[in-house]
Amino acid sequence: MSEPHIVVRDLSKTYRVPEREAGLLASLRGLFQRSYRDVEAVRGVTFDVAPGEMVGFIGPNGAGKTTTLKMLSGLLYPTAGEACVLGFSPWERRPDYLRQISMVMGNKSQMLWDIPPLDTFRVLGEIYHVPSAQAQRTVDELVALLEMEDLLTKPVRNLSLGERMKCELVAGLLHRPQVLFLDEPTLGLDVSMQGRLRRFLAEYNRQRDVTVILTSHYMADVVALCPRVILIHHGQLLYDGELQGLAQRLAPFKLIRVALRRPEWDPEGLPPGVDIVESENGRVTLRVGRAQAPALTAHLLNTLPVADLAVEDPPIEAVIDQVYQEGVS
């Protein structure tokens, strides 16, 4: 079995943040006596990522996702813990390491605003010491995958957000990294462009076997690309496993959807502990504890004129929203 590309052990990052009250007096007092508080952005996170794996790194705003990626890419030094990416300590920022990773952020740009993307690609090729013939082959391959031939000679300032995001991906992949950190790559894009970028990333991963950690608030990104998810909340790891197991682990209920042959029915006949989520025109959605689902299904089939019945896990978006709102006990 091959060694993991990414190994993280008890990784933590604490920021010391200055504080002061509002008003002129507080401002003057702050000149001579500042007060600080510690903010734990990441607290003892541990995980491994295997070569070629695509992992969704999810959590609410402020959970510590971007901070973790910045530590793994060498942009931040941790307060405690260890990490090893491709055999390197990321925060040492050795040139041999930086040539094997890339970080693409949906809210940051590495494209030069006033020149065409093709010129930026040439500059980056020189920075990464990519032979010109190899750089050209890579650009041609990526441009074909992203269907962006007509964008190469336009100034970046004239491109739409989706077009610029395509260029950001080419710029991030030009040196053919083995590990790719993607932070909100579809941020602000329309539904059509999001779908195109997802298809590109899936195909690129299949062709190049690149290791990917993806953060996104769009669960469609994670569902489409990442069989495995790592969920963090308040800087702590809450779940690490298969995406399909997330609902089973974090949502202790099932949804039972029933279509009735007659729209009239008596909800008073339901057993205790069953919630009616929706009821309209003979279509009923019930929420019930996982352990109760088999008995309730039998009860419904025996007492109601059922035309169709389905037992489902709650949508992954609902599970994630529940975690964001309530945390995990």
ZIMOCOR-V833627 format. One record per pair of residues at least 24 apart in sequence whose C-alpha atoms are under 10 Angstrom apart, sorted by the first residue. I is the first residue (numbers start at 0). GAP is how many residues later the second one is. If there is no record, write none. Layout:
BEGIN
i gap
I GAP
I GAP
END
This chain:
BEGIN
i gap
0 49
1 48
1 49
2 45
2 46
2 47
2 48
2 83
2 84
3 44
3 45
3 46
3 47
3 48
3 49
3 80
3 81
3 82
3 83
3 207
4 43
4 44
4 45
4 46
4 47
4 48
4 79
4 80
4 81
4 82
4 83
4 173
4 174
4 205
4 206
4 207
5 41
5 42
5 43
5 44
5 45
5 66
5 77
5 78
5 79
5 80
5 81
5 82
5 173
5 205
5 206
5 207
6 39
6 40
6 41
6 42
6 43
6 65
6 75
6 76
6 77
6 78
6 79
6 80
7 36
7 37
7 38
7 39
7 40
7 41
7 60
7 64
7 73
7 74
7 75
7 76
7 77
8 35
8 36
8 37
8 38
8 39
8 71
8 72
8 73
8 74
8 75
9 32
9 33
9 34
9 35
9 36
9 37
9 70
9 71
9 72
9 73
9 226
10 31
10 32
10 33
10 34
10 35
10 36
10 57
10 60
10 61
10 67
10 68
10 69
10 70
10 71
10 72
10 224
10 225
11 28
11 29
11 30
11 31
11 32
11 33
11 34
11 52
11 55
11 56
11 59
11 65
11 66
11 67
11 68
11 69
11 70
11 223
11 224
12 26
12 27
12 28
12 29
12 30
12 31
12 32
12 51
12 54
12 55
12 58
12 63
12 64
12 65
12 66
12 67
12 68
12 222
13 24
13 25
13 26
13 27
13 28
13 29
13 64
13 65
13 66
13 221
14 24
14 25
14 26
14 27
14 63
14 64
15 24
38 196
39 24
39 39
39 194
39 195
39 196
40 24
40 25
40 26
40 27
40 192
40 193
40 194
40 195
41 24
41 25
41 26
41 36
41 37
41 38
41 190
41 191
41 192
41 193
41 194
41 195
42 36
42 37
42 38
42 189
42 190
42 191
42 192
42 193
42 194
43 36
43 37
43 38
43 191
43 192
43 193
44 36
44 37
44 187
44 190
44 191
44 192
44 193
45 35
45 36
45 37
45 190
45 191
45 194
46 36
46 183
46 190
46 193
47 35
47 36
47 37
47 192
48 36
48 162
48 163
48 164
48 179
49 161
49 162
50 35
50 127
50 128
50 158
50 159
50 160
50 161
51 126
51 127
51 153
51 154
51 156
51 157
51 158
51 159
51 160
52 126
52 152
52 156
52 157
52 158
52 159
52 160
52 173
52 174
52 175
53 126
53 147
53 148
53 151
53 155
53 156
53 157
53 158
53 159
53 160
53 168
53 171
53 172
53 173
53 174
53 175
54 126
54 156
54 157
54 158
54 159
54 160
54 167
54 170
54 171
54 172
54 173
54 174
54 175
54 185
54 186
54 187
54 188
55 126
55 156
55 157
55 158
55 159
55 160
55 163
55 165
55 166
55 167
55 169
55 170
55 171
55 172
55 173
55 174
55 175
55 184
55 186
55 187
56 125
56 126
56 155
56 156
56 157
56 158
56 159
56 160
56 165
56 169
56 171
56 172
56 173
56 174
56 175
56 183
57 155
57 156
57 157
57 158
57 159
57 160
57 161
57 164
57 171
57 172
57 173
57 174
57 175
57 181
57 262
58 156
58 157
58 158
58 171
58 172
58 173
58 174
58 175
58 176
58 177
58 178
58 179
58 261
58 262
58 264
58 265
59 156
59 157
59 171
59 172
59 173
59 174
59 260
59 261
59 263
59 264
59 265
60 156
60 172
60 173
60 263
61 170
61 171
61 172
61 173
62 168
62 169
62 170
62 171
62 172
62 173
62 174
62 261
63 168
63 169
63 170
63 171
63 172
63 173
64 118
64 149
64 150
64 151
64 165
64 166
64 167
64 168
64 169
64 170
65 39
65 115
65 116
65 117
65 118
65 149
66 168
67 167
68 34
68 112
68 113
68 114
68 144
68 145
68 146
69 33
69 111
69 113
71 29
71 31
71 109
72 24
72 25
72 28
72 29
72 30
72 106
72 107
72 108
73 24
84 94
85 92
85 93
94 33
96 80
97 30
97 79
97 81
98 28
98 29
98 30
98 31
98 76
98 77
98 78
98 79
98 80
99 28
99 73
99 75
99 76
99 77
99 78
99 79
99 80
100 71
100 72
100 74
100 75
100 76
100 77
100 78
100 79
100 80
100 109
100 110
100 111
101 67
101 69
101 70
101 71
101 72
101 73
101 74
101 75
101 76
101 77
101 78
101 79
101 80
101 110
102 65
102 66
102 69
102 70
102 74
102 76
102 77
102 78
102 79
102 80
102 109
102 110
103 61
103 64
103 65
103 66
103 67
103 68
103 69
103 76
103 77
103 78
103 79
103 80
103 81
103 110
104 60
104 63
104 64
104 67
104 76
104 77
104 78
104 79
104 80
104 81
104 82
104 110
105 55
105 58
105 59
105 62
105 63
105 76
105 77
105 78
105 79
105 80
105 81
105 82
105 83
105 110
106 58
106 76
106 77
106 78
106 79
106 80
106 81
107 57
107 60
107 75
107 77
108 55
108 56
108 58
108 59
108 62
109 57
109 58
109 61
109 62
110 44
110 45
110 46
110 53
110 54
110 56
110 57
110 60
111 43
111 44
111 45
112 42
112 43
112 44
112 45
112 46
113 40
113 41
113 42
113 43
113 44
114 37
114 38
114 39
114 40
114 41
114 42
114 43
115 35
115 36
115 37
115 38
115 39
115 40
115 41
115 42
115 43
115 51
116 34
116 35
116 36
116 37
116 38
116 39
116 42
116 47
116 50
116 51
116 53
116 54
117 33
117 34
117 35
117 36
117 37
117 38
117 49
117 52
117 53
118 33
118 34
118 36
119 32
119 36
119 47
119 51
120 31
120 46
120 47
120 49
120 50
120 51
120 53
120 54
121 49
121 52
122 48
123 47
123 48
123 50
123 51
124 46
124 49
124 50
126 48
127 46
127 47
128 46
129 44
129 45
129 46
130 44
133 40
133 41
133 42
134 39
134 40
134 41
135 38
136 37
137 32
137 35
137 36
137 37
137 38
138 31
138 32
138 34
138 35
138 36
139 30
140 29
140 33
141 24
141 25
141 27
141 28
141 29
141 31
141 32
141 58
141 62
142 24
142 26
142 27
144 51
144 52
144 54
144 55
144 56
144 58
144 59
145 24
145 50
145 51
145 53
145 54
145 55
146 49
146 53
159 29
160 25
160 26
160 27
160 28
160 29
160 32
161 24
161 25
161 26
161 27
161 28
161 30
161 31
161 32
161 34
161 35
162 26
162 30
164 24
164 28
164 32
165 27
165 30
165 31
165 34
168 28
168 31
168 32
172 31
175 32
175 34
176 31
176 33
176 34
177 30
177 31
177 32
177 33
177 34
178 30
178 31
178 32
178 33
178 34
179 25
179 30
179 31
179 32
179 33
179 34
180 30
180 31
180 32
180 33
180 34
181 30
181 31
181 32
181 33
181 34
182 30
182 31
182 32
182 33
182 34
183 30
183 31
183 32
183 33
183 34
183 37
184 29
184 30
184 31
184 33
184 36
185 29
185 30
185 31
185 32
185 35
186 29
186 30
186 31
193 24
193 26
193 27
194 25
194 26
194 29
196 24
197 24
197 26
197 27
198 25
198 26
200 24
201 24
216 100
217 99
218 97
218 98
218 101
219 96
219 97
222 93
222 94
230 89
230 92
231 91
231 92
231 95
232 90
232 91
232 94
232 95
233 90
233 93
237 85
237 89
237 90
237 91
238 89
242 73
243 69
243 72
244 68
244 71
245 67
245 70
245 73
245 74
246 66
246 67
246 68
246 69
246 70
246 71
246 72
246 73
247 42
247 65
247 66
247 71
248 70
248 79
249 69
249 70
249 72
249 73
249 77
249 78
249 79
250 38
250 39
250 62
250 63
250 64
250 65
250 67
250 68
250 69
250 71
250 72
250 77
251 36
251 37
251 38
251 39
251 61
251 62
251 67
252 34
252 35
252 36
252 37
252 38
252 39
252 40
252 59
252 60
252 61
253 32
253 33
253 34
253 35
253 36
253 37
253 38
253 39
253 57
253 58
253 59
253 60
254 30
254 31
254 32
254 33
254 34
254 35
254 38
254 55
254 56
254 57
254 58
254 59
254 60
255 28
255 29
255 30
255 31
255 32
255 37
255 40
255 41
255 44
255 53
255 54
255 55
255 56
255 57
255 58
256 26
256 27
256 28
256 29
256 30
256 40
256 51
256 52
256 53
256 54
256 55
257 24
257 25
257 26
257 27
257 28
257 39
257 42
257 43
257 46
257 47
257 48
257 49
257 50
257 51
257 52
257 53
258 24
258 25
258 26
258 45
258 46
258 47
258 48
258 49
258 50
258 51
259 24
259 44
259 45
259 46
259 47
259 48
259 49
260 43
260 44
260 45
260 46
260 47
261 42
261 43
261 44
261 45
262 42
263 40
263 41
264 38
264 39
264 40
265 38
268 30
268 31
268 34
268 35
269 26
269 29
269 30
269 33
270 24
270 25
270 28
281 24
281 25
282 24
282 25
282 26
283 25
284 24
284 25
284 26
285 25
286 24
286 25
286 26
286 27
END
